Amino acid sequence: MSLSKIVYTATATVHGGREGHAKSSDGVIDIDLKIPKEMGGPGGAGTNPEQLFAAGYAACFEGATRYVAREKKVALKDASVTAHVGIGPREPTGFGIAVKLEVHLEGVDAATAQDLVDTAHRDICPYSHATRGNVDVEIVLV
């Protein structure tokens, strides 16, 4: 499925790959990148693509869930999403990622919460659309 209209384009430039520097076109993101110790790097001050993806997916999924709640006229007292993005080798070559989203929805029963996250994942969240069929995504209500 293609987009009928692009309403916003984010732009960022990285120089130096996983051991480089990332900067968004507006300068809001201006950060060093470091390979985590778990991947054989130095770790330390800086971020990595998996942390950036986790933050983006968590923000997007929470927004999608809140959107679904508004559309279904469900009052949420509060919501939060914690995204865990793992990386590792995949068969036969290369690397892949796996995602676990821990979703906390305050003020709704379990069945309603499940309906909200299922609808957000299936129909609304662009990160969910982009990963579908390519990335294992587990969603857990907490």
N, C-alpha and C positions, 0 to 999 in steps of 0.2 A: 504494500500500500504506500502511496506517495503522499507527500504533504500538499495540501491545496494552497497553503500560503505560509511563508516563513514570517513570523512576527518578531523574532529576536535572534540574533546570531552572537554567540560568545566567541571571543578570539583570544587565544593565548599562544605565546611562543616559548619554546624550550630550546636552550642551547646547552649541549653537553649530556643529553639523555638522562639516565637515572642518577648521574652524579653531576648534574648541571644546575641550571637555574630556570625557573618558570616565572613568566610575567604576563599578566593579562593586558589587553590593549588599553584598558582604562587605568592600569596601575594598581588596582585594588589588590590583586594577587601579585606578589613580588617576593618570591621565596626560593631558597636553596633546596635542591633535591639531594637526598642521600639514600644509598642502598641500605636497607635494614641489616643489622647484624645477622639475623636469621637467614639472610640470603647471601651471606659472605661479605657484606659491606661493612663500613665503619659505624653505621648508625649515627647517632648524635643529632645535633640541631639541624632541622630540615624535615621535609616531608617526602612522600613517595606517591607514585600514581595510584596505588591501592587505597591510601588514605584519602586522596582527593576524590576517587571514585566512590568510596564509602560515604563521604560527606555529601556528595552530590545525589547519590541514590537515596540516602536517608531523608534529605530535605525534599526531594521530589516526591518520594512515596508518602511522606507525611502530608504534604500539600495535596496530593491526589486523594488521600483518605479523607482529609478534611473537606475537600470538594464534594466527594460522594456523600458524606454525612449531611452537608448543606442541601444537596439536591434531594436527598431522601428525608429531609427535615428531621434529622436525628441530632439532638443536642449533645455535644461532647463537652465535658468539663475541662478536659485537657487531653493532649496526645503527645507521644514522642516515638521516634523510631531510632533504633541503634542498628547500624549496618556493620556486619563483619564481612570483609572481603579477603578471601584467601587466594593465594597464588601458588601454583606448583606445576610440575611437568605433566604433559598430557601425551597420550599415545596417538599416533606413532611418533610425533615430533612436536617440538615447541612447548609453549606454556599456556595454561588456561587459568581462569578464575572461577571461584564459587562464591556465592553470596548467601548470607543468612540475615534476614531482617527480623529484628525483635520489635514488635509493635505493642505499645501500651496505649490503650484507649480508656480513659477514665469516664465513668458515668453511663456506660452502656453494658448490657448483659452480653454473655459470651456469644450467643447466636447472632446478635446484631453486630458485634465487633467482627465476627468472622465474615458476615455478609459484606461489611464495609471494606475490609481488606481484600476479599476476593474480587469485588467489583473494581476497586482501585487497581489491583494487579492485572486483571483481565482486560479492562476497558479504558483506563484513564492514564496511568503513569507511563510517560515516554521511556523511562529507563527500563521498565518492565517489558515494554514493547521491543526495545532494542536488544534486550538480552534473551528474549524468548527463543528457545530452540538452540541457543548458543552457550548459555551459562546456566548452571544449576542454581536456582534461586529457591531457598526455603524461607517460608514466612511463619513466624511463631508469635502467637499472642502471649504477652507476659503481663 
